[in-house]
């Protein structure tokens, strides 16, 4: 069917099966078939892949996300096992990276601590130690942080 608005295309599935698909000439450049779910999706639903002839991956983003969710427990466990098996080497690698990138490491720590403080503040906890705050207290009962109560009063006043 060369020359017409449609052409035949030989498609090989992930399990090795082959089929002939009738595709329009316009869909050949804007759509692609996922090798996992076999659906025809627009190219925007595929990740970029420089090694592929069309510049896009073989699996659609939905299939990739589904696979990730299905295997997330196994991935976490294998990561923990790998860390436990190479604990000393991994700690040394982290020490070396922190020594080579002090500014980046400082920024990561700052963001992490800011997130922890924001979550504690939202929950009515002391931003320094995480103890529960009550409205009548002048100080945090655990760490004696005076500023913690002022922050809680300010937050509650804004809500009222």
N, CA and C atoms as an extended XYZ file, in Angstrom:
480
Properties=species:S:1:pos:R:3:atomname:S:1:resname:S:1:resid:I:1 pbc="F F F"
N         0.815       -1.197        0.000 N   UNK     1
C         0.000        0.000        0.000 CA  UNK     1
C         0.853        1.254        0.000 C   UNK     1
N         1.944        1.241       -0.631 N   UNK     2
C         2.803        2.422       -0.683 CA  UNK     2
C         2.135        3.547       -1.446 C   UNK     2
N         2.438        4.753       -1.066 N   UNK     3
C         1.947        5.915       -1.783 CA  UNK     3
C         0.601        6.406       -1.303 C   UNK     3
N        -0.175        5.572       -0.623 N   UNK     4
C        -1.494        5.973       -0.144 CA  UNK     4
C        -1.412        6.612        1.233 C   UNK     4
N        -2.583        6.960        1.784 N   UNK     5
C        -2.585        7.566        3.111 CA  UNK     5
C        -2.288        6.563        4.216 C   UNK     5
N        -2.307        5.259        3.913 N   UNK     6
C        -2.026        4.243        4.899 CA  UNK     6
C        -0.885        3.357        4.418 C   UNK     6
N        -0.215        2.716        5.365 N   UNK     7
C         0.806        1.749        4.991 CA  UNK     7
C         0.829        0.648        6.029 C   UNK     7
N         1.348       -0.508        5.642 N   UNK     8
C         1.462       -1.625        6.566 CA  UNK     8
C         2.792       -1.527        7.292 C   UNK     8
N         2.759       -1.887        8.560 N   UNK     9
C         3.977       -1.864        9.339 CA  UNK     9
C         4.077       -3.164       10.113 C   UNK     9
N         5.235       -3.799       10.083 N   UNK    10
C         5.448       -5.039       10.794 CA  UNK    10
C         5.825       -4.692       12.227 C   UNK    10
N         5.071       -5.208       13.198 N   UNK    11
C         5.304       -4.896       14.609 CA  UNK    11
C         5.639       -6.185       15.329 C   UNK    11
N         6.726       -6.164       16.089 N   UNK    12
C         7.119       -7.313       16.884 CA  UNK    12
C         6.830       -7.003       18.345 C   UNK    12
N         6.101       -7.867       19.024 N   UNK    13
C         5.731       -7.656       20.418 CA  UNK    13
C         6.851       -8.030       21.366 C   UNK    13
N         6.624       -7.791       22.651 N   UNK    14
C         7.637       -8.074       23.662 CA  UNK    14
C         7.878       -9.571       23.841 C   UNK    14
N         6.925      -10.393       23.464 N   UNK    15
C         7.074      -11.840       23.588 CA  UNK    15
C         7.500      -12.487       22.272 C   UNK    15
N         7.829      -11.696       21.277 N   UNK    16
C         8.318      -12.210       20.023 CA  UNK    16
C         7.259      -12.392       18.953 C   UNK    16
N         5.978      -12.179       19.291 N   UNK    17
C         4.931      -12.342       18.276 CA  UNK    17
C         5.004      -11.182       17.286 C   UNK    17
N         4.612      -11.451       16.082 N   UNK    18
C         4.682      -10.450       15.021 CA  UNK    18
C         3.294      -10.224       14.446 C   UNK    18
N         2.976       -8.996       14.149 N   UNK    19
C         1.698       -8.684       13.530 CA  UNK    19
C         1.894       -7.537       12.546 C   UNK    19
N         0.972       -7.439       11.631 N   UNK    20
C         1.001       -6.357       10.661 CA  UNK    20
C        -0.058       -5.354       11.076 C   UNK    20
N         0.340       -4.131       11.246 N   UNK    21
C        -0.592       -3.087       11.671 CA  UNK    21
C        -0.806       -2.113       10.538 C   UNK    21
N        -2.033       -1.694       10.375 N   UNK    22
C        -2.367       -0.693        9.373 CA  UNK    22
C        -2.291        0.655       10.069 C   UNK    22
N        -1.411        1.509        9.618 N   UNK    23
C        -1.233        2.803       10.261 CA  UNK    23
C        -1.391        3.903        9.224 C   UNK    23
N        -1.892        5.012        9.657 N   UNK    24
C        -1.967        6.138        8.735 CA  UNK    24
C        -0.608        6.809        8.690 C   UNK    24
N        -0.337        7.501        7.634 N   UNK    25
C         0.957        8.152        7.472 CA  UNK    25
C         1.164        9.221        8.537 C   UNK    25
N         0.100        9.896        8.971 N   UNK    26
C         0.266       10.937        9.987 CA  UNK    26
C         0.491       10.340       11.358 C   UNK    26
N        -0.159        9.203       11.680 N   UNK    27
C         0.021        8.616       13.004 CA  UNK    27
C         1.415        8.015       13.167 C   UNK    27
N         2.083        7.728       12.059 N   UNK    28
C         3.423        7.153       12.145 CA  UNK    28
C         4.399        8.142       12.759 C   UNK    28
N         4.170        9.421       12.619 N   UNK    29
C         5.097       10.401       13.164 CA  UNK    29
C         4.625       10.972       14.490 C   UNK    29
N         3.347       10.829       14.836 N   UNK    30
C         2.844       11.409       16.079 CA  UNK    30
C         2.456       10.367       17.112 C   UNK    30
N         2.351        9.095       16.712 N   UNK    31
C         1.954        8.032       17.622 CA  UNK    31
C         2.909        6.855       17.528 C   UNK    31
N         2.869        6.039       18.560 N   UNK    32
C         3.728        4.865       18.620 CA  UNK    32
C         3.019        3.806       19.446 C   UNK    32
N         3.297        2.538       19.180 N   UNK    33
C         2.676        1.442       19.920 CA  UNK    33
C         3.616        1.018       21.043 C   UNK    33
N         3.063        0.928       22.254 N   UNK    34
C         3.831        0.484       23.420 CA  UNK    34
C         4.087       -1.011       23.302 C   UNK    34
N         5.302       -1.447       23.573 N   UNK    35
C         5.636       -2.864       23.435 CA  UNK    35
C         5.093       -3.691       24.594 C   UNK    35
N         4.639       -3.058       25.672 N   UNK    36
C         4.109       -3.793       26.815 CA  UNK    36
C         2.592       -3.927       26.752 C   UNK    36
N         1.897       -2.806       26.677 N   UNK    37
C         0.425       -2.839       26.690 CA  UNK    37
C        -0.170       -2.908       25.287 C   UNK    37
N         0.650       -2.697       24.276 N   UNK    38
C         0.252       -2.788       22.871 CA  UNK    38
C        -0.745       -1.711       22.445 C   UNK    38
N        -0.860       -0.627       23.227 N   UNK    39
C        -1.756        0.473       22.861 CA  UNK    39
C        -1.025        1.470       21.992 C   UNK    39
N        -1.763        2.114       21.121 N   UNK    40
C        -1.232        3.172       20.265 CA  UNK    40
C        -1.330        4.470       21.072 C   UNK    40
N        -0.205        5.075       21.394 N   UNK    41
C        -0.174        6.282       22.213 CA  UNK    41
C         0.570        7.384       21.469 C   UNK    41
N         0.288        8.621       21.851 N   UNK    42
C         1.028        9.722       21.241 CA  UNK    42
C         2.466        9.693       21.739 C   UNK    42
N         3.367       10.270       20.987 N   UNK    43
C         4.786       10.244       21.355 CA  UNK    43
C         5.060       10.940       22.682 C   UNK    43
N         4.178       11.858       23.076 N   UNK    44
C         4.381       12.546       24.355 CA  UNK    44
C         4.208       11.591       25.532 C   UNK    44
N         3.598       10.430       25.329 N   UNK    45
C         3.407        9.443       26.390 CA  UNK    45
C         4.609        8.508       26.524 C   UNK    45
N         5.663        8.744       25.736 N   UNK    46
C         6.876        7.938       25.786 CA  UNK    46
C         8.041        8.797       26.263 C   UNK    46
N         8.947        8.196       27.016 N   UNK    47
C        10.152        8.893       27.454 CA  UNK    47
C        11.108        9.050       26.277 C   UNK    47
N        12.021        9.991       26.394 N   UNK    48
C        13.021       10.191       25.343 CA  UNK    48
C        14.083        9.102       25.423 C   UNK    48
N        14.543        8.663       24.255 N   UNK    49
C        15.599        7.662       24.166 CA  UNK    49
C        16.442        7.980       22.943 C   UNK    49
N        17.633        8.463       23.166 N   UNK    50
C        18.505        8.877       22.061 CA  UNK    50
C        18.933        7.706       21.177 C   UNK    50
N        18.952        6.514       21.748 N   UNK    51
C        19.404        5.345       20.991 CA  UNK    51
C        18.326        4.762       20.086 C   UNK    51
N        17.096        5.175       20.278 N   UNK    52
C        15.997        4.671       19.469 CA  UNK    52
C        15.920        5.446       18.155 C   UNK    52
N        15.526        4.798       17.068 N   UNK    53
C        15.451        5.497       15.772 CA  UNK    53
C        14.495        6.696       15.778 C   UNK    53
N        13.381        6.572       16.526 N   UNK    54
C        12.434        7.687       16.550 CA  UNK    54
C        12.676        8.631       17.728 C   UNK    54
N        13.665        8.327       18.565 N   UNK    55
C        14.012        9.204       19.679 CA  UNK    55
C        13.157        9.017       20.922 C   UNK    55
N        12.342        7.966       20.961 N   UNK    56
C        11.474        7.701       22.100 CA  UNK    56
C        11.638        6.262       22.560 C   UNK    56
N        11.328        6.005       23.838 N   UNK    57
C        11.456        4.672       24.405 CA  UNK    57
C        10.437        3.696       23.838 C   UNK    57
N        10.576        2.422       24.227 N   UNK    58
C         9.687        1.381       23.710 CA  UNK    58
C         8.425        1.237       24.541 C   UNK    58
N         8.484        1.628       25.826 N   UNK    59
C         7.342        1.468       26.721 CA  UNK    59
C         6.751        2.829       27.054 C   UNK    59
N         5.415        2.897       27.144 N   UNK    60
C         4.763        4.162       27.486 CA  UNK    60
C         4.987        4.465       28.969 C   UNK    60
N         4.811        5.705       29.342 N   UNK    61
C         5.050        6.142       30.714 CA  UNK    61
C         4.116        5.448       31.699 C   UNK    61
N         2.893        5.135       31.262 N   UNK    62
C         1.953        4.432       32.140 CA  UNK    62
C         2.471        3.043       32.497 C   UNK    62
N         2.993        2.325       31.528 N   UNK    63
C         3.530        0.982       31.779 CA  UNK    63
C         4.766        1.043       32.668 C   UNK    63
N         5.600        2.042       32.468 N   UNK    64
C         6.794        2.203       33.301 CA  UNK    64
C         6.388        2.465       34.739 C   UNK    64
N         5.404        3.362       34.947 N   UNK    65
C         4.933        3.687       36.293 CA  UNK    65
C         4.287        2.478       36.957 C   UNK    65
N         3.509        1.729       36.195 N   UNK    66
C         2.854        0.537       36.737 CA  UNK    66
C         3.892       -0.493       37.155 C   UNK    66
N         4.906       -0.702       36.340 N   UNK    67
C         5.978       -1.638       36.660 CA  UNK    67
C         6.725       -1.189       37.912 C   UNK    67
N         6.975        0.108       38.023 N   UNK    68
C         7.673        0.642       39.192 CA  UNK    68
C         6.854        0.394       40.458 C   UNK    68
N         5.555        0.679       40.415 N   UNK    69
C         4.699        0.465       41.578 CA  UNK    69
C         4.597       -1.014       41.944 C   UNK    69
N         4.560       -1.864       40.956 N   UNK    70
C         4.445       -3.294       41.197 CA  UNK    70
C         5.696       -3.833       41.890 C   UNK    70
N         6.843       -3.282       41.580 N   UNK    71
C         8.105       -3.811       42.099 CA  UNK    71
C         8.758       -2.933       43.158 C   UNK    71
N         8.038       -1.964       43.704 N   UNK    72
C         8.660       -1.002       44.613 CA  UNK    72
C         9.170       -1.662       45.896 C   UNK    72
N         8.439       -2.634       46.430 N   UNK    73
C         8.868       -3.310       47.661 CA  UNK    73
C        10.149       -4.089       47.408 C   UNK    73
N        10.200       -4.790       46.279 N   UNK    74
C        11.404       -5.560       45.949 CA  UNK    74
C        12.592       -4.635       45.718 C   UNK    74
N        12.369       -3.502       45.058 N   UNK    75
C        13.461       -2.566       44.805 CA  UNK    75
C        14.026       -2.017       46.110 C   UNK    75
N        13.141       -1.658       47.030 N   UNK    76
C        13.593       -1.138       48.324 CA  UNK    76
C        14.370       -2.190       49.091 C   UNK    76
N        13.865       -3.424       49.086 N   UNK    77
C        14.547       -4.488       49.810 CA  UNK    77
C        15.911       -4.784       49.204 C   UNK    77
N        16.006       -4.824       47.882 N   UNK    78
C        17.312       -5.098       47.261 CA  UNK    78
C        18.284       -3.956       47.529 C   UNK    78
N        17.771       -2.733       47.590 N   UNK    79
C        18.632       -1.587       47.912 CA  UNK    79
C        19.166       -1.712       49.342 C   UNK    79
N        18.298       -2.101       50.273 N   UNK    80
C        18.727       -2.285       51.665 CA  UNK    80
C        19.746       -3.412       51.765 C   UNK    80
N        19.490       -4.519       51.066 N   UNK    81
C        20.423       -5.644       51.093 CA  UNK    81
C        21.785       -5.258       50.533 C   UNK    81
N        21.775       -4.497       49.426 N   UNK    82
C        23.028       -4.049       48.809 CA  UNK    82
C        23.799       -3.133       49.761 C   UNK    82
N        23.077       -2.243       50.470 N   UNK    83
C        23.719       -1.344       51.427 CA  UNK    83
C        24.334       -2.140       52.575 C   UNK    83
N        23.566       -3.110       53.111 N   UNK    84
C        24.068       -3.902       54.232 CA  UNK    84
C        25.308       -4.705       53.833 C   UNK    84
N        25.322       -5.210       52.598 N   UNK    85
C        26.456       -6.010       52.138 CA  UNK    85
C        27.696       -5.152       51.919 C   UNK    85
N        27.514       -3.882       51.571 N   UNK    86
C        28.648       -2.998       51.269 CA  UNK    86
C        28.630       -1.747       52.145 C   UNK    86
N        28.243       -1.894       53.389 N   UNK    87
C        28.031       -0.743       54.263 CA  UNK    87
C        29.261        0.162       54.364 C   UNK    87
N        30.397       -0.411       54.653 N   UNK    88
C        31.617        0.394       54.827 CA  UNK    88
C        32.004        1.122       53.544 C   UNK    88
N        31.934        0.425       52.424 N   UNK    89
C        32.281        1.051       51.144 CA  UNK    89
C        31.302        2.175       50.818 C   UNK    89
N        30.019        1.958       51.111 N   UNK    90
C        29.004        2.976       50.841 CA  UNK    90
C        29.198        4.203       51.731 C   UNK    90
N        29.494        3.989       53.004 N   UNK    91
C        29.750        5.117       53.907 CA  UNK    91
C        30.988        5.898       53.474 C   UNK    91
N        32.000        5.195       53.027 N   UNK    92
C        33.220        5.872       52.552 CA  UNK    92
C        32.927        6.692       51.297 C   UNK    92
N        32.108        6.121       50.403 N   UNK    93
C        31.726        6.848       49.189 CA  UNK    93
C        30.972        8.129       49.542 C   UNK    93
N        30.065        8.048       50.515 N   UNK    94
C        29.318        9.237       50.949 CA  UNK    94
C        30.233       10.276       51.601 C   UNK    94
N        31.171        9.818       52.446 N   UNK    95
C        32.128       10.745       53.070 CA  UNK    95
C        32.946       11.480       52.012 C   UNK    95
N        33.390       10.741       51.020 N   UNK    96
C        34.187       11.335       49.955 CA  UNK    96
C        33.368       12.359       49.162 C   UNK    96
N        32.110       12.030       48.839 N   UNK    97
C        31.260       12.957       48.092 CA  UNK    97
C        31.019       14.216       48.900 C   UNK    97
N        30.742       14.055       50.199 N   UNK    98
C        30.508       15.226       51.052 CA  UNK    98
C        31.745       16.116       51.142 C   UNK    98
N        32.931       15.506       51.165 N   UNK    99
C        34.168       16.288       51.216 CA  UNK    99
C        34.408       17.031       49.905 C   UNK    99
N        34.041       16.411       48.779 N   UNK   100
C        34.237       17.043       47.470 CA  UNK   100
C        33.170       18.088       47.146 C   UNK   100
N        31.989       17.978       47.752 N   UNK   101
C        30.865       18.880       47.457 CA  UNK   101
C        30.279       19.482       48.735 C   UNK   101
N        31.051       20.253       49.493 N   UNK   102
C        30.533       20.771       50.770 CA  UNK   102
C        29.344       21.712       50.606 C   UNK   102
N        29.356       22.557       49.577 N   UNK   103
C        28.242       23.491       49.386 CA  UNK   103
C        26.956       22.758       49.040 C   UNK   103
N        27.044       21.795       48.149 N   UNK   104
C        25.868       21.027       47.753 CA  UNK   104
C        25.332       20.228       48.942 C   UNK   104
N        26.233       19.630       49.719 N   UNK   105
C        25.822       18.868       50.891 CA  UNK   105
C        25.132       19.782       51.907 C   UNK   105
N        25.665       20.963       52.116 N   UNK   106
C        25.070       21.928       53.046 CA  UNK   106
C        23.654       22.298       52.602 C   UNK   106
N        23.456       22.489       51.310 N   UNK   107
C        22.148       22.835       50.773 CA  UNK   107
C        21.153       21.683       50.952 C   UNK   107
N        21.589       20.459       50.735 N   UNK   108
C        20.724       19.294       50.914 CA  UNK   108
C        20.290       19.174       52.371 C   UNK   108
N        21.225       19.345       53.288 N   UNK   109
C        20.912       19.265       54.719 CA  UNK   109
C        19.958       20.386       55.106 C   UNK   109
N        20.194       21.599       54.613 N   UNK   110
C        19.332       22.735       54.935 CA  UNK   110
C        17.900       22.485       54.473 C   UNK   110
N        17.741       21.996       53.253 N   UNK   111
C        16.394       21.711       52.733 CA  UNK   111
C        15.706       20.613       53.532 C   UNK   111
N        16.452       19.599       53.889 N   UNK   112
C        15.890       18.500       54.663 CA  UNK   112
C        15.413       18.993       56.021 C   UNK   112
N        16.235       19.767       56.699 N   UNK   113
C        15.855       20.290       58.015 CA  UNK   113
C        14.686       21.258       57.910 C   UNK   113
N        14.633       22.060       56.861 N   UNK   114
C        13.519       22.993       56.669 CA  UNK   114
C        12.219       22.228       56.481 C   UNK   114
N        12.253       21.121       55.743 N   UNK   115
C        11.065       20.306       55.548 CA  UNK   115
C        10.590       19.665       56.841 C   UNK   115
N        11.539       19.187       57.647 N   UNK   116
C        11.187       18.583       58.937 CA  UNK   116
C        10.551       19.634       59.839 C   UNK   116
N        11.148       20.822       59.876 N   UNK   117
C        10.598       21.894       60.721 CA  UNK   117
C         9.199       22.295       60.270 C   UNK   117
N         8.986       22.389       58.972 N   UNK   118
C         7.667       22.778       58.454 CA  UNK   118
C         6.611       21.736       58.819 C   UNK   118
N         6.949       20.453       58.706 N   UNK   119
C         5.993       19.404       59.074 CA  UNK   119
C         5.695       19.435       60.565 C   UNK   119
N         6.716       19.672       61.391 N   UNK   120
C         6.498       19.759       62.839 CA  UNK   120
C         5.633       20.965       63.190 C   UNK   120
N         5.925       22.087       62.565 N   UNK   121
C         5.161       23.311       62.836 CA  UNK   121
C         3.691       23.098       62.473 C   UNK   121
N         3.424       22.464       61.349 N   UNK   122
C         2.050       22.216       60.910 CA  UNK   122
C         1.320       21.277       61.864 C   UNK   122
N         2.038       20.388       62.525 N   UNK   123
C         1.426       19.429       63.439 CA  UNK   123
C         1.341       19.951       64.866 C   UNK   123
N         1.812       21.182       65.128 N   UNK   124
C         1.783       21.742       66.478 CA  UNK   124
C         2.855       21.171       67.370 C   UNK   124
N         3.995       20.824       66.790 N   UNK   125
C         5.107       20.262       67.545 CA  UNK   125
C         6.250       21.270       67.606 C   UNK   125
N         7.154       21.088       68.566 N   UNK   126
C         8.343       21.931       68.662 CA  UNK   126
C         9.199       21.702       67.418 C   UNK   126
N         9.655       22.777       66.814 N   UNK   127
C        10.435       22.640       65.585 CA  UNK   127
C        11.830       22.098       65.854 C   UNK   127
N        12.299       22.193       67.106 N   UNK   128
C        13.651       21.727       67.415 CA  UNK   128
C        13.695       20.254       67.801 C   UNK   128
N        12.774       19.840       68.705 N   UNK   129
C        12.855       18.458       69.204 CA  UNK   129
C        11.664       17.593       68.827 C   UNK   129
N        10.552       18.198       68.380 N   UNK   130
C         9.387       17.421       67.973 CA  UNK   130
C         8.400       17.131       69.087 C   UNK   130
N         8.612       17.702       70.290 N   UNK   131
C         7.682       17.469       71.396 CA  UNK   131
C         6.365       18.195       71.132 C   UNK   131
N         5.265       17.660       71.692 N   UNK   132
C         3.954       18.278       71.510 CA  UNK   132
C         3.874       19.552       72.341 C   UNK   132
N         3.349       20.612       71.746 N   UNK   133
C         3.221       21.906       72.420 CA  UNK   133
C         1.781       22.153       72.820 C   UNK   133
N         1.610       22.785       73.996 N   UNK   134
C         0.284       23.190       74.451 CA  UNK   134
C         0.255       24.698       74.532 C   UNK   134
N        -0.908       25.284       74.383 N   UNK   135
C        -1.010       26.733       74.288 CA  UNK   135
C        -0.573       27.477       75.539 C   UNK   135
N        -0.696       26.936       76.727 N   UNK   136
C        -0.348       27.667       77.945 CA  UNK   136
C         1.141       27.696       78.244 C   UNK   136
N         1.918       26.833       77.623 N   UNK   137
C         3.351       26.723       77.931 CA  UNK   137
C         4.140       27.881       77.329 C   UNK   137
N         5.107       28.393       78.091 N   UNK   138
C         6.015       29.413       77.559 CA  UNK   138
C         7.203       28.783       76.855 C   UNK   138
N         7.583       27.592       77.306 N   UNK   139
C         8.738       26.891       76.747 CA  UNK   139
C         8.315       25.517       76.265 C   UNK   139
N         9.124       24.948       75.396 N   UNK   140
C         8.930       23.561       74.985 CA  UNK   140
C         9.222       22.699       76.206 C   UNK   140
N         8.355       21.741       76.558 N   UNK   141
C         8.583       20.940       77.760 CA  UNK   141
C         9.845       20.076       77.693 C   UNK   141
N        10.317       19.736       76.509 N   UNK   142
C        11.478       18.860       76.403 CA  UNK   142
C        12.783       19.634       76.260 C   UNK   142
N        12.862       20.539       75.320 N   UNK   143
C        14.151       21.189       75.049 CA  UNK   143
C        14.214       22.621       75.571 C   UNK   143
N        13.134       23.119       76.141 N   UNK   144
C        13.074       24.468       76.707 CA  UNK   144
C        13.285       25.558       75.669 C   UNK   144
N        12.866       25.298       74.456 N   UNK   145
C        12.963       26.286       73.369 CA  UNK   145
C        11.823       27.283       73.542 C   UNK   145
N        12.142       28.538       73.877 N   UNK   146
C        11.119       29.551       74.123 CA  UNK   146
C        10.425       29.950       72.822 C   UNK   146
N        11.150       30.021       71.766 N   UNK   147
C        10.611       30.460       70.482 CA  UNK   147
C         9.539       29.508       69.954 C   UNK   147
N         9.571       28.259       70.368 N   UNK   148
C         8.628       27.266       69.863 CA  UNK   148
C         7.187       27.650       70.192 C   UNK   148
N         6.949       28.127       71.430 N   UNK   149
C         5.600       28.494       71.823 CA  UNK   149
C         5.109       29.715       71.049 C   UNK   149
N         5.981       30.670       70.827 N   UNK   150
C         5.604       31.859       70.064 CA  UNK   150
C         5.198       31.462       68.647 C   UNK   150
N         5.941       30.547       68.054 N   UNK   151
C         5.613       30.087       66.712 CA  UNK   151
C         4.263       29.390       66.685 C   UNK   151
N         3.961       28.578       67.725 N   UNK   152
C         2.683       27.888       67.770 CA  UNK   152
C         1.543       28.890       67.935 C   UNK   152
N         1.711       29.882       68.818 N   UNK   153
C         0.668       30.880       69.027 CA  UNK   153
C         0.413       31.675       67.748 C   UNK   153
N         1.481       32.013       67.075 N   UNK   154
C         1.351       32.762       65.815 CA  UNK   154
C         0.598       31.957       64.775 C   UNK   154
N         0.913       30.664       64.679 N   UNK   155
C         0.254       29.799       63.702 CA  UNK   155
C        -1.226       29.630       64.039 C   UNK   155
N        -1.528       29.419       65.316 N   UNK   156
C        -2.928       29.262       65.708 CA  UNK   156
C        -3.696       30.552       65.570 C   UNK   156
N        -3.041       31.679       65.824 N   UNK   157
C        -3.702       32.976       65.660 CA  UNK   157
C        -4.053       33.227       64.211 C   UNK   157
N        -3.235       32.775       63.312 N   UNK   158
C        -3.508       32.936       61.895 CA  UNK   158
C        -4.673       32.069       61.444 C   UNK   158
N        -4.857       30.936       62.113 N   UNK   159
C        -5.944       30.039       61.769 CA  UNK   159
C        -7.292       30.515       62.309 C   UNK   159
N        -7.268       31.276       63.424 N   UNK   160
C        -8.526       31.727       64.052 CA  UNK   160
C        -9.112       32.930       63.408 C   UNK   160
